[in-house]
Amino acid sequence: MTGSPTVWIVVGLACVAANLPFLFERVLFVWRHPSGRKGFGWRFLELLLFYLVIGGFAFLLEKNAYGVIYSKNWQFYAATFCMFLVFAFPGFVYCHLWRHNRRRAVETPRE
């Protein structure tokens, strides 16, 4: 596999994985939170877990494509985690801003 398609596969999977914690109310897709809605802490923990899973997959693809995993400093991980947070923005907006305001609009009738 050449480098360019591999990068786009990882970026696409990262975009999907970054939004998953904000689309589902079950913790790790298994447990339902007692309050019915999981908090931001659970969502951030899932986001961190998905970042590690996608990073592991990227290391696996790098090993298969180039035969070696190149060394990376902390700046690489900081930049990719920030990029992962940017990828999660649509899910955050849907979960905390858009869906919440729609529910409030349905509950309070307009005069």
N, C-alpha and C positions, 0 to 999 in steps of 0.2 A: 504494500500500500504506500502510495506517495504521501508527502507531508500535507498537501493542501486539502484533500478530501477528509483526512483524519482530523484536521483542525475544525472543519465545519461540522463533522459528526459530534465532536466534543462540545462545541459551542451550542449546537442545537439541543443536545441532551441537557446541557447546563441550563438553557432557557426553560425547558420543560420542568426539570427538577427543582429549579429555584421557585417556581410558582406553586408546586404541589402542597407545601405546608399551609398555604393560604386558601386553597380550594376545598380542602376536606376538614371536617370537624373532629375526626377520630385521631387520637394520638398514635403516631406511627402506623396509621391505617388499620389499627387493631382495636385499641381501647377507646371506649367512649368516655369523655370527661364527665365527672359527676354533675357539673353545673350545666352540661349540654353544649357549652362553647369552650374550646381550649383557649388558654391565655396566650399573650404575646411571648412569654418565656418558653412555652412548649413549641411555639412556631419557630422561634429563633434556634432552639435546640435541634429541631428537625432540619432547619435550613443549614446548620453547621454539619449535621450528619450527611445530608445530601451533597454538600460541598466535598466532604471527605470521600464519599462513594464515587462521585464524578471525577475527583482527582485521582483516585485509585484506578479507575477505568482509563483515564488519560495516560497514567504511567504504563499501564498494560499495553495500550496502543503504541506508545513511544518505544517501548521495548521491542514490540513486534516489528515496527516500521524501521527503526534505526539500529536495532541490536544492542542498544545501550541506553540507560537512563542517565541523562545529563544532570550534573549537580545544579541545584538552584538555591539561592539565598532567601532570607526571610522577606526581602522586597518582592520577590515573585509571588509568594503566598499572600502577602498583604494586598498586592494589586489584583490578583485573581479573585480573592475573597470580596474585595470591593466591587469588582465586575459582577460577581455572582449576586451581590446585593442589588446592583442596578438591574440585573435580569429579573429579580424578584419584585420589582416595583409594580408591574401590572397586577400581580396577585395581591399585593398589599393594598392597592387602590380599590380593587374589587371587594376585598374582604372587609377592610376597615372604613372606607369612605363611601364607596358607591352603594354597596349592598345595605350598609347600616342606614344610610339616608333614605333609601327606598322603603325599608321597613318602617322607619319613623313616619314617612309620608303616608303610608297605608294606615297606620294606627291613629293618626290625628287627621280628621277630616277638615278640608278647607271650607271657609265660609264664603 
